[in-house]
Amino acid sequence: MAICGIANGRNAQPVEGTVLDAMLSELAVTAEAPREQKSRQQFGLGAVSSTGTASVWSSDSLTVACDAEIYNRRQILAGLPHLSDSDNVAALIGALYRQYGVSMLDKLRGPFSIAVWDDGGKTLLLAVDRLGIRPLSYASTPSGIIFGSYARSILASGRVEKKVNPQAIVDYFNYSVVPAPASAFAGIAKLQPGEYLLWREGHEQLARYWEMRYPEDARGSKEELAQQLLSRMKDAVDATSAGLAPERTGCFLSGGTDSSSVAGLLGQIKQQPSNTFSIGFAENRWNELNYAHLAAEHFHTRHTDFVLGPEDAYQIIPRIVEAFDEPFANSSAIPTYWCAKLAREHGMSVLMAGDGGDELFGGNERYRTEQIFLLYQNVPRALRRLLEPAVFAAPRSLPLFRKAQNYIRTSNTGNPERYCQWRLLQKFAPQEILGESMNGNGNGHRDLLAVIRGHYQAAPAKSELNRLLYVDVKMTLGDEDLPKVVRTAELAGIAVRFPYLDHLLAEFTGQLPADLKVRRLQKRYLFKCATRNLLPKAILEKKKHGFGLPIGLWLKTDPKLREMARSVLLDPRTYQRGYFRRPLVEHFFAELERDDTPYFGDLLWVFLMLEFWHRRHMEGARP
């Protein structure tokens, strides 16, 4: 579930077992979670796990701590005859490191965070898997380097002062999370997907061993490529479910194409119906249980669901705040937790999740929206020069011309600005949002889109669509969706596997031409060709819904949640931090009362979760 450790410089104080104990305690979801550690004068490594994925191994010259699930374990063992199936994963990684060094990372298939102390070279290797499923944070100090799966364990070492990173707070307002490599705490950084760090006597080497690339060089007809895609999807489900007991393995089932296809393929592979679990809502706009039931009936799954209400959300908010040691405003963490808890209560130890499908296959609605804006860019420039003056000369009071002006203006805006136009610091002026302590970090003194711009410009892609897919692999998946699912599942006491984030499948999708992902405004074009004999027609044709939560509505209509939001966000103590300004929050509350949509409630949730984070993780108070 999690690892941590310390590597010292030669003259630093020894690593004490009590320090590692404190770090491990911060990572343990329950006090009973098994833990182990190895420490000597210059280093100490530890692991804690209630799901059996973390382990420690040591020899005369190497010590390994890892949180890993290695799907090609048998193939690796075939090349390491001195090891057996009874050896833990840390021993396997130690043997690979002894034989291949850092390049052993290329040989691993599956999610992992790894720490290897090499006593011969006095070096520490830290690494995370290619898609960033297993997190790892670190802090360099004059005396050494401290690391942990989560920042809280680093702070528990007592070697890093707990201080807010102001720039991370600014980024949070734009992205609703703190994007890597930064963290919410000054001096603590996160490894990004596919990265490793080598530390030796105060010197760091940060490098990337894998990258999501988009050569678009796949060859074959549409039908052949669709068949290949389905075959690779099935192989990914097979690899990630190998060795799992069917009676203890379940699937998240939202009723969308990804979770439904995972459940269907798992049933085929195990040759028995899957166990599936869903969350619904009384509010029809957010409820997709009818599609989940359709998929469950189609695949004859053993299905269980639960209708989530505002009281359930209210009860779990303190535990969600506790679980995330950075501000995290994706409210779908709440139904994700309840779904994982439901599965655990019904005997499951592992859940299969469909995350990654949107970003690999082209399933997000914003990809289709981008294609609409790109249509105008395909109009000859000379014709646009004649058209635009006439359109903008028309009065905005005329609805048709107002829409045309908005469309042209947005289309002419380049990316990533156009792609981010709905983000908080793009919709509202930074000086209206950011408080006094944020001065110099976002009030006109910095590129507010620097993080996403960096990914967009670095994307190894030819087409605009694949550039945006790359951005979402890094940020929507790496910074938001994966932490959401992994952390809430840990909180519920259950492990999660992500078949569609198998790197072999991801690499294949990078080879596919962009127009096979979104074609003529049809999302998931090749995916739907590949799964037309697997999924029900109604699910293939349904409008994407997402695993959302009506939190914005509940902040308006539910008495408890409404009072909670008002009491916290209108508390004078909240504005002592200097994170954000009261007038805008009061404006959002006023608009929430007037507006028929949940929009302003969703905005207020971002501010609420930031204040809750500060009270819990900076002040130590319970929400």
ZIHUBEL-V98405 format. One record per backbone hydrogen bond with DSSP energy under -0.5 kcal/mol. NH is the residue of the N-H (numbers start at 1). CO is the residue of the C=O. If there is no record, write none. Layout:
((NH,CO) (NH,CO))
This chain:
((2,48) (4,46) (5,147) (6,44) (7,145) (8,42) (9,143) (12,9) (15,40) (15,41) (16,14) (19,16) (20,16) (21,17) (22,18) (23,19) (24,20) (25,21) (26,22) (27,23) (27,24) (28,24) (33,30) (34,49) (36,47) (38,45) (40,43) (44,6) (45,38) (46,4) (47,36) (48,2) (49,34) (55,66) (57,64) (59,62) (63,117) (64,57) (65,115) (66,55) (67,113) (68,53) (69,111) (71,69) (71,109) (72,109) (73,70) (76,72) (77,73) (78,74) (79,75) (79,76) (80,77) (83,80) (87,84) (92,88) (93,89) (94,90) (95,91) (96,92) (97,93) (98,94) (99,95) (100,96) (101,97) (103,100) (104,101) (105,102) (106,103) (107,104) (108,105) (110,108) (113,67) (114,127) (115,65) (116,125) (117,63) (118,116) (118,123) (119,61) (119,117) (120,61) (122,118) (123,118) (124,199) (125,116) (126,124) (126,197) (127,114) (128,195) (129,112) (132,129) (135,133) (137,148) (138,189) (139,146) (141,144) (144,141) (145,7) (146,139) (147,5) (148,137) (149,3) (153,150) (154,150) (155,151) (156,152) (157,153) (157,154) (158,155) (159,154) (163,161) (165,184) (166,164) (168,165) (169,165) (170,166) (171,167) (172,168) (173,169) (174,170) (174,171) (175,171) (176,172) (179,177) (182,179) (183,188) (186,163) (188,185) (189,138) (190,181) (191,136) (194,129) (195,192) (196,207) (197,126) (198,205) (199,124) (200,203) (203,200) (205,198) (207,196) (207,205) (209,194) (210,194) (213,211) (214,460) (216,510) (218,511) (225,221) (226,222) (227,223) (228,224) (229,225) (230,226) (231,227) (232,228) (233,229) (234,230) (235,231) (236,232) (237,233) (238,234) (239,235) (240,236) (241,237) (242,238) (242,239) (244,241) (248,245) (249,246) (250,350) (251,275) (252,352) (253,277) (260,256) (261,257) (262,258) (263,259) (264,260) (265,261) (266,262) (267,263) (268,264) (269,265) (270,266) (271,267) (272,267) (275,249) (276,274) (276,302) (277,251) (278,304) (280,306) (282,308) (284,282) (286,283) (287,283) (291,288) (292,288) (293,289) (294,290) (295,291) (296,292) (297,293) (298,294) (299,295) (301,296) (302,274) (303,301) (304,276) (306,278) (308,280) (308,306) (312,309) (313,309) (314,310) (315,311) (316,312) (317,313) (319,316) (320,316) (321,317) (322,318) (323,319) (324,320) (325,323) (329,176) (331,329) (333,330) (334,331) (336,332) (337,333) (338,334) (339,335) (340,336) (341,337) (342,338) (343,339) (344,340) (345,341) (346,342) (346,343) (347,344) (348,343) (349,248) (350,248) (351,495) (352,250) (353,497) (357,354) (360,356) (361,357) (362,358) (363,358) (364,358) (367,364) (368,364) (369,365) (370,366) (371,367) (372,368) (373,369) (374,370) (375,371) (376,372) (376,373) (377,373) (378,374) (378,375) (379,376) (383,380) (384,380) (385,381) (386,382) (387,383) (388,384) (389,385) (390,386) (391,387) (392,388) (393,389) (394,390) (394,391) (398,395) (399,397) (402,398) (403,399) (404,400) (405,401) (406,402) (407,403) (408,404) (409,405) (410,406) (411,407) (412,408) (413,410) (418,414) (420,416) (421,418) (423,420) (426,423) (427,423) (428,424) (432,429) (433,429) (433,430) (434,430) (435,579) (437,578) (438,435) (438,578) (439,436) (441,438) (442,438) (444,442) (448,446) (450,447) (453,449) (454,450) (455,451) (456,452) (457,453) (458,454) (459,455) (459,456) (461,459) (462,214) (467,463) (468,464) (469,465) (470,466) (471,467) (472,468) (473,469) (474,470) (475,471) (477,472) (478,473) (479,475) (480,475) (481,476) (482,477) (484,480) (485,481) (486,482) (487,483) (488,484) (489,485) (490,486) (491,487) (492,488) (493,489) (493,490) (494,489) (495,349) (497,351) (499,353) (499,497) (500,353) (501,498) (502,499) (505,502) (506,502) (507,503) (508,504) (509,505) (510,506) (511,507) (511,508) (512,508) (512,509) (516,513) (517,514) (518,514) (519,522) (522,519) (523,521) (524,362) (524,517) (525,517) (525,522) (526,516) (528,524) (529,525) (530,526) (531,527) (532,529) (534,531) (535,531) (539,536) (540,536) (541,537) (542,538) (548,546) (551,549) (552,549) (554,550) (555,551) (556,553) (557,553) (558,554) (559,557) (562,558) (563,559) (564,560) (565,561) (566,562) (567,563) (568,564) (569,565) (570,566) (571,568) (574,571) (575,571) (575,572) (576,573) (577,574) (581,433) (585,581) (586,582) (587,583) (588,584) (589,585) (590,586) (591,587) (592,588) (593,589) (594,590) (595,591) (602,598) (603,599) (604,600) (605,601) (606,602) (606,603) (607,603) (608,604) (609,605) (610,606) (611,607) (612,608) (613,609) (614,610) (615,611) (616,612) (617,613) (618,613) (618,614) (619,614) (621,615))
